[in-house]
Amino acid sequence: MNKKIINQAGSSMVEMLGVLSVVGMLSYGLIKVIGAAHNLFVQNMVVSEAHDLQKKISERYSFEGVYNTTLFSGRTCEGTDTVAAFICEQKLAPAQMCSNGKLHHHGGGDVKICPDGEDDKYVMIFYGLSKTSCVSLVQTDWYTRKKSYIYTMVVNGSSGTTVFSNYFSNEDNKFPVSAANAMAMCNREDDNTVQMTFF
């Protein structure tokens, strides 16, 4: 009788270990799915934030055709970022992007809006992008109302990096950026920079 109880107890322990291993595998799979869904959410939010920011800036200032005397009038993006503070104050950025007078994207990195050096253009820079967010942002479609407001795009700095633009003669550097080019340029795991110049 005692022997039978011991065998049953042993059998229950093996079953319990089997159940625990199945639960462990399911938990691991669930964590992977949740992680992938979170990454997809972040990259979609980054693209959405970039589009919203560009659209609101263009709607507010492009009809004047001059950014230096409107958006950048006495403001700078260097040091104390007075441009970002002004953009947040004017509600030109999605609310979640503004924090303490600075701009941040959903992936956690900084966003800067800077003068281009020409009156009719401005530069939007997204820092600290993950590889997937960078690829999504590089491949985004900037066409609205049959017009593209993007002039150039530089990924991870100007040195040795392809500059994309519809205004240059090199056919390989035209928009849209291919998936292969986007993945090759967004080659840093969590610290990619995308610089876009808009009209």
The 8 nearest C-alpha neighbors of each residue, nearest first, counted from 0:
[[1, 3, 2, 4, 5, 6, 7, 8],
 [2, 0, 4, 3, 5, 6, 7, 8],
 [1, 3, 5, 0, 4, 6, 7, 8],
 [2, 4, 6, 0, 1, 5, 7, 8],
 [5, 3, 7, 1, 6, 2, 8, 0],
 [4, 6, 8, 2, 7, 3, 9, 1],
 [7, 5, 9, 3, 8, 4, 10, 2],
 [6, 8, 10, 4, 9, 5, 11, 3],
 [7, 9, 5, 11, 10, 6, 4, 12],
 [10, 8, 6, 12, 11, 7, 5, 13],
 [9, 11, 7, 13, 8, 12, 6, 14],
 [12, 10, 14, 8, 9, 13, 15, 7],
 [11, 13, 15, 9, 14, 10, 16, 8],
 [14, 12, 16, 10, 15, 11, 17, 9],
 [13, 15, 17, 11, 12, 16, 18, 10],
 [14, 16, 12, 18, 17, 13, 11, 19],
 [17, 15, 19, 13, 14, 18, 20, 12],
 [16, 18, 14, 20, 15, 19, 13, 21],
 [17, 19, 15, 21, 16, 20, 22, 14],
 [20, 18, 16, 22, 17, 21, 23, 15],
 [19, 21, 23, 17, 22, 18, 16, 24],
 [22, 20, 18, 24, 23, 19, 25, 17],
 [23, 21, 19, 25, 20, 24, 26, 18],
 [24, 22, 20, 26, 21, 25, 19, 27],
 [25, 23, 27, 21, 26, 22, 28, 20],
 [24, 26, 28, 22, 27, 23, 29, 21],
 [25, 27, 29, 23, 28, 24, 22, 30],
 [28, 26, 24, 30, 25, 29, 23, 31],
 [29, 27, 25, 31, 26, 30, 24, 32],
 [28, 30, 26, 32, 31, 27, 25, 33],
 [29, 31, 33, 27, 28, 32, 34, 26],
 [32, 30, 34, 28, 29, 33, 35, 27],
 [33, 31, 29, 35, 34, 30, 36, 28],
 [32, 34, 36, 30, 35, 31, 37, 29],
 [35, 33, 31, 37, 32, 36, 30, 38],
 [34, 36, 38, 32, 37, 33, 31, 39],
 [35, 37, 33, 39, 34, 38, 32, 40],
 [36, 38, 40, 34, 39, 35, 33, 41],
 [39, 37, 35, 41, 40, 36, 34, 42],
 [38, 40, 36, 42, 37, 41, 43, 35],
 [39, 41, 37, 43, 38, 42, 44, 36],
 [42, 40, 44, 38, 43, 39, 106, 105],
 [41, 43, 132, 45, 39, 44, 40, 38],
 [44, 42, 40, 46, 41, 45, 47, 39],
 [43, 45, 47, 41, 42, 46, 48, 40],
 [46, 44, 48, 42, 47, 43, 105, 104],
 [47, 45, 49, 43, 136, 44, 48, 50],
 [46, 48, 44, 50, 45, 49, 51, 43],
 [49, 47, 51, 45, 50, 46, 44, 52],
 [50, 48, 46, 52, 47, 51, 53, 45],
 [49, 51, 47, 53, 48, 52, 54, 46],
 [52, 50, 48, 54, 53, 49, 47, 55],
 [51, 53, 92, 49, 55, 50, 54, 48],
 [54, 52, 50, 56, 51, 55, 57, 49],
 [53, 55, 51, 57, 52, 56, 50, 58],
 [56, 54, 58, 52, 57, 91, 53, 59],
 [55, 57, 59, 53, 58, 54, 60, 52],
 [58, 56, 61, 54, 60, 59, 55, 53],
 [57, 59, 55, 56, 60, 54, 61, 62],
 [58, 60, 56, 57, 55, 61, 62, 91],
 [61, 59, 57, 62, 63, 58, 56, 66],
 [60, 62, 64, 57, 63, 58, 59, 65],
 [61, 63, 64, 60, 58, 59, 57, 65],
 [64, 62, 61, 65, 60, 66, 69, 59],
 [65, 63, 61, 62, 119, 66, 60, 118],
 [64, 66, 119, 118, 63, 67, 68, 69],
 [65, 67, 69, 70, 118, 68, 119, 71],
 [68, 66, 71, 118, 69, 72, 65, 70],
 [67, 69, 72, 66, 71, 65, 70, 118],
 [70, 68, 66, 72, 67, 71, 65, 60],
 [69, 71, 66, 72, 67, 68, 60, 82],
 [72, 70, 67, 74, 69, 73, 68, 66],
 [71, 73, 68, 69, 74, 67, 70, 66],
 [72, 74, 71, 75, 68, 67, 70, 81],
 [75, 73, 71, 81, 72, 82, 76, 70],
 [74, 76, 77, 81, 82, 80, 71, 73],
 [75, 77, 80, 113, 82, 81, 111, 112],
 [78, 76, 75, 80, 79, 81, 113, 111],
 [79, 77, 80, 76, 75, 81, 82, 74],
 [78, 80, 81, 77, 76, 75, 82, 84],
 [79, 81, 76, 82, 83, 77, 78, 75],
 [80, 82, 84, 74, 83, 75, 79, 85],
 [83, 81, 85, 84, 80, 74, 76, 75],
 [84, 82, 86, 101, 85, 81, 80, 102],
 [83, 85, 100, 81, 87, 82, 86, 101],
 [84, 86, 88, 82, 83, 87, 89, 81],
 [87, 85, 83, 89, 91, 88, 84, 90],
 [88, 86, 90, 84, 89, 85, 97, 92],
 [87, 89, 85, 86, 90, 84, 91, 100],
 [88, 90, 86, 87, 91, 85, 92, 84],
 [91, 89, 87, 92, 88, 86, 93, 94],
 [90, 92, 86, 89, 55, 87, 52, 56],
 [93, 91, 52, 90, 87, 94, 86, 96],
 [92, 94, 96, 95, 48, 91, 51, 52],
 [95, 93, 96, 97, 92, 90, 87, 98],
 [96, 94, 93, 97, 98, 105, 103, 104],
 [95, 97, 103, 102, 94, 93, 104, 92],
 [98, 96, 102, 95, 94, 101, 87, 100],
 [97, 99, 101, 100, 102, 96, 103, 95],
 [100, 98, 101, 97, 84, 102, 87, 83],
 [99, 101, 84, 98, 83, 97, 87, 102],
 [102, 100, 83, 98, 99, 97, 84, 103],
 [101, 103, 97, 110, 96, 83, 109, 98],
 [104, 102, 109, 96, 110, 108, 107, 97],
 [103, 105, 106, 107, 96, 108, 45, 109],
 [104, 106, 107, 45, 41, 44, 103, 96],
 [105, 107, 104, 108, 41, 128, 45, 129],
 [108, 106, 105, 104, 103, 109, 127, 128],
 [107, 109, 127, 126, 103, 104, 106, 128],
 [110, 108, 103, 126, 102, 125, 104, 111],
 [109, 111, 125, 102, 103, 124, 126, 104],
 [110, 112, 124, 123, 113, 76, 109, 125],
 [111, 113, 123, 122, 76, 124, 82, 83],
 [112, 114, 122, 76, 121, 111, 115, 123],
 [115, 113, 121, 116, 122, 71, 67, 112],
 [116, 114, 121, 117, 122, 120, 113, 196],
 [115, 117, 114, 118, 120, 121, 67, 119],
 [118, 116, 115, 119, 120, 114, 121, 67],
 [117, 119, 65, 67, 66, 120, 116, 115],
 [118, 120, 65, 64, 117, 198, 66, 121],
 [121, 119, 198, 197, 115, 118, 117, 196],
 [120, 122, 115, 114, 197, 196, 113, 198],
 [121, 123, 196, 113, 112, 195, 115, 114],
 [122, 124, 112, 195, 111, 194, 196, 113],
 [125, 123, 194, 111, 110, 193, 195, 126],
 [124, 126, 110, 193, 192, 109, 194, 123],
 [127, 125, 192, 108, 109, 128, 110, 191],
 [128, 126, 190, 108, 191, 189, 192, 129],
 [129, 127, 191, 190, 133, 189, 126, 132],
 [128, 130, 189, 132, 131, 188, 133, 190],
 [129, 131, 133, 188, 132, 185, 189, 187],
 [132, 130, 134, 133, 129, 135, 42, 38],
 [133, 131, 42, 135, 129, 134, 130, 128],
 [132, 134, 136, 130, 131, 135, 128, 185],
 [135, 133, 137, 131, 181, 136, 132, 182],
 [136, 134, 132, 138, 133, 137, 139, 131],
 [135, 137, 133, 139, 46, 138, 134, 132],
 [138, 136, 134, 135, 139, 133, 181, 176],
 [139, 137, 135, 136, 176, 134, 175, 140],
 [140, 138, 136, 137, 135, 141, 46, 175],
 [139, 141, 142, 138, 175, 143, 147, 174],
 [142, 140, 147, 139, 143, 149, 148, 50],
 [141, 143, 147, 146, 140, 145, 144, 148],
 [144, 142, 145, 146, 147, 141, 148, 140],
 [143, 145, 146, 142, 147, 141, 148, 54],
 [146, 144, 143, 142, 147, 141, 148, 140],
 [147, 145, 142, 143, 144, 148, 141, 149],
 [146, 148, 142, 149, 141, 143, 145, 150],
 [147, 149, 198, 197, 146, 150, 141, 142],
 [148, 150, 197, 147, 196, 151, 198, 141],
 [151, 149, 197, 196, 164, 148, 198, 165],
 [152, 150, 164, 196, 163, 195, 149, 162],
 [151, 153, 195, 163, 194, 162, 196, 164],
 [154, 152, 162, 194, 193, 157, 156, 195],
 [153, 155, 193, 156, 192, 194, 184, 160],
 [156, 154, 192, 191, 193, 153, 157, 160],
 [157, 155, 154, 158, 153, 160, 192, 159],
 [156, 158, 160, 159, 153, 155, 154, 162],
 [159, 157, 160, 156, 155, 161, 153, 154],
 [158, 160, 157, 161, 156, 155, 162, 154],
 [161, 159, 157, 158, 162, 156, 154, 153],
 [160, 162, 163, 153, 159, 172, 154, 157],
 [161, 163, 153, 152, 160, 151, 164, 172],
 [164, 162, 172, 152, 151, 173, 161, 174],
 [163, 165, 151, 166, 173, 150, 167, 172],
 [164, 166, 173, 167, 174, 150, 163, 172],
 [165, 167, 164, 168, 150, 173, 151, 163],
 [168, 166, 165, 169, 164, 172, 173, 170],
 [167, 169, 170, 166, 165, 172, 173, 164],
 [170, 168, 171, 172, 167, 173, 165, 164],
 [169, 171, 172, 173, 168, 167, 165, 174],
 [172, 170, 169, 173, 163, 174, 168, 176],
 [171, 173, 163, 170, 169, 164, 162, 174],
 [174, 172, 165, 164, 170, 163, 171, 175],
 [175, 173, 176, 165, 164, 163, 172, 177],
 [174, 176, 173, 177, 138, 140, 139, 137],
 [175, 177, 174, 138, 181, 180, 178, 137],
 [176, 178, 180, 179, 181, 175, 138, 174],
 [179, 177, 181, 180, 182, 176, 138, 134],
 [178, 180, 182, 177, 181, 183, 176, 184],
 [181, 179, 183, 177, 182, 178, 184, 176],
 [180, 182, 178, 134, 184, 183, 179, 185],
 [183, 181, 185, 179, 180, 184, 134, 178],
 [182, 184, 180, 181, 185, 186, 179, 178],
 [185, 183, 181, 186, 182, 180, 154, 155],
 [186, 184, 182, 130, 183, 187, 133, 181],
 [185, 187, 184, 183, 188, 182, 130, 191],
 [188, 186, 191, 190, 185, 189, 130, 129],
 [187, 189, 130, 129, 190, 186, 191, 185],
 [190, 188, 129, 128, 187, 130, 127, 191],
 [191, 189, 127, 128, 187, 129, 188, 192],
 [192, 190, 128, 127, 187, 155, 185, 189],
 [193, 191, 126, 155, 125, 154, 127, 128],
 [192, 194, 154, 125, 124, 153, 155, 195],
 [195, 193, 124, 153, 152, 123, 154, 125],
 [196, 194, 152, 123, 122, 151, 124, 197],
 [195, 197, 122, 151, 150, 121, 149, 123],
 [198, 196, 149, 150, 148, 120, 121, 122],
 [197, 120, 148, 119, 149, 150, 121, 196]]
